[in-house]
Amino acid sequence: MTRHVVLIPAAGIGARFGAACPKQYVNLAGKTVLEHTVSRLAQISAIDLLLIVVSEQDAYIDAIYPAAALPPNVHILRCGGATRAQTVRNGITHAQQQFGLQDNDWLLVHDAARCCVSADSVQRLLAAVHNHTVGGLLALPVADTLKQADTAQHVCRTVSRAGLWQAQTPQMFRAGILARALAQADLDVITDESSAVEALGLAPLLVPGDVCNLKLTSAQDALLATYFLQQETVE
């Protein structure tokens, strides 16, 4: 039976965010960013297994998710790498060894720092990609005018936004395809799973996402995410 497995790479330190701890452990609206992310994905009935991949030296995860308090389908893997792509690759290897991840299983990789992901958008991805031969990802069509800068940060040209999309997560691929893509890719330059799959000559499906599904990169992002989370609480 084909399973839907979520893998959350959470081994980064979030240096650009500027917090005293990795950004996935920053508190927003009463919970850590990671807790918001996990709780949203864990409640989707189609998800069979959820794996949080942290570094071996992670000093925060046990306080947030004591082993005895973990939901039955949520597990922590302490095999994070130096880059996101390495963390995902390591997570796949451990999932194959520990949980019998099969090549035909669907693997959804989701950023720990996208704590406002909606169940509706994930369900939309699942439905759209279910019968696709390659896989796909949530994304948004680019709405703003794009400028390319020179080395002095002067505009050197305006870039057409026609056909351009801003990638989000989850990104959903057959586990075997993604494992093969990451095995052949330069993991120091790969920034998302889709780009690794594209390098195999495959074309992932773009599925319209949600503007609320922002990734926390700066303090301003945290303010916006807090607003979204609080609005849901009020509703």
N, C-alpha and C positions, 0 to 999 in steps of 0.2 A: 504494500500500500504506500502510495506517495505521501510524504509528509511535508508540512510547511514549517520550516525552522528559521527562527529569527536569530541573527548574530549581531550583537551590539559591541563594536570595538570601543573600549573605554580605558585604553592604556595611555592616552596622551596627557600632557601636562597643561595644555591650553595657555602657553606663554603669552600669546597676544591678548588674552582676556584680562590679564593683570590682577588676578585674585590671589589670595594667600594660599589657596589650594587649587588643585585641578578643577577646571570649570564644571565638570560633571558632578562635583561634590559641593558646589555653591548652592546655598539655600535660596529658593524662590517660592513665594506664596506658600510657605509652611513645609515644603519638602525639598530635598536635593533635586537638582536637575535630572540626575539619573533615575531617581525614584519616580518622578513624573513620567519620564520616558518609558520605563519598564511597566508601570501600572497601566498606561494607555495601550501598550501592545499586548500585555498579558491577558487583557479582558476580551480580546478578539478570539472567538471560538474556533476559527479555522487554524489558529496557530497551535501547533502540537508541542513545540519545544522552544524555549527562549534561553539563549546562551550569552552571558555577559563576559567579555574577554578583558581582563585587567592585567597589569604588569605583575611580575612575581614580587616586586617590592611595594605593591600597593598598601598604603597604611590606613586607608579609609573604609574599604569595602566591608570589612567584618563588622564594623560598628553600624553600618547601614543595613546590611543584610546578613545577620547571624545565620549560620547554617540551619539551625533549627527553625528559623522563621521564614525560610524561603518557600514560596509556593511550589507545589510538586513538579510543575513543568518549567521552573526557572533554575538555572545552574550557573555557577561561576567558574570560569576557566582562567587559571593564572599562567597565561602563556603569551602575554602581549609582547609585541616587538617594538623596534625603534621608530617605525613609521606605521601609519594606518594600514597600508597594504600588507606589511609584514604581520601585523596583528590579525588581520582577516585571514591571511594564509595559515598562520599558526592555529587560529581558531577552527578552521576547516579540518586541519589535520587531527586535532584533538577530538573534534566532533565525530570524525570517522572512527577513531580508536575507542572512544568512550561511549558514544551513543549510537553507533552503527549508522552514521550518516551515509546514505547511498547516493550514487551519481545522479539518480533520477529524482531525488528529493528536491523540492524548491527551497532555496536559501534566500532569505530576505536580510540584507545587510542595512542596518539603520544607525545613523549617527547618535551617539549618546547625548550630544548637545542639541538635538532637535526634540525638545521636550514638549512641544505643542502639536505634535503630529496627531491628526484626527483619525478615529476609527473609520470614518467614511472614506477618507482618501486611501487608506490601506486596503479596505474592501474593494474600492474601485481598481486598485492595482492588481489585486488578486484575481478579480473577474476578467480584467483586460488581458492579463498575461497567461492565464491558466492554460490556454491552448496554443500559445505562441511557441514557435520552434526555438527561439533564442532566449527570451526573457525581456525585461523592461524596467523602467524606473519612473518614479514621480518626477515631474519637472514643470516649470512655468515658462510660457512664451515670454521672451524679453520685451518689456514695454517701453523702457527708457531709450532715448537716443544715446548711442555709444560713441565715445571719442577715444582715439588712440593717441597716446602721448609720446613725445620724444624724451630724450634723457634729461632735459631740463623741465619736464612736465608742462610743455607747451603742446597744444593740440597740433598734431601733424595730419590727421585726417578724421573724417566721420565715417564710422563703420556701419554698413547696412545691418539692421536688426532682423531683416526678413529671414525667416527660417531658424532663428537662433532661440534656444531654450536654456533656461537656468536649471541645472540639475539639482534635484533634492534626493532624499532617501525616504523610505526604503528603496533599494535597488534589488530586483528579484531575478535570480537566474537558477538554472539547474546546478546543483552542487558540483557535478562533474565538469560542466563547462567552465564554471568560475574557478575551480581548482586548477584546471588545465591552463586557463588564461593567466592566473597569477604565477604559475610555475614557469611560464615563458616570458613574463614581463620584467622590466626593470623596476623593482619595488621601491626604489628611491625616488622615482619620478611619477609613479601612478598615484593619482589623487582620488579616484573613485573606481568602483568595480566595473562600471560600464566601459570606461576607457581601456581597461585590460581586456574585456571581452571584444571590444571593437578592434583591438590589435590582432585578433584572430581572423579578422575579415568578416565578422558577424555584425548585424545591425539590430540593436535592442530597440524595443518599442517605447516611445515617449507617451506617458500617461499623464494627463493634466492633474497637477497637484493642488496645493492650497497655500495661499499667501501666508497663513498663520504658521506654516511649517518652516519657520526660519531656523537657521543654525546660529547658536550663540558664539559670536566671535569677539564682540566688544561689549563694554558696559552698557552702551545704548541698546544693544540687542537684548540684554537682560531686562531693561526697563520695559521694552515692548513685549517680551515673553511674559513678564509678570502681569502686565495688563491683560493679555489674552487669557492667562490662567485664572485670574481673578474674575474676569467677565463670565467665564464658564461656571465658576463657583456661585456667582450671583444668580445666574440663570437656573 
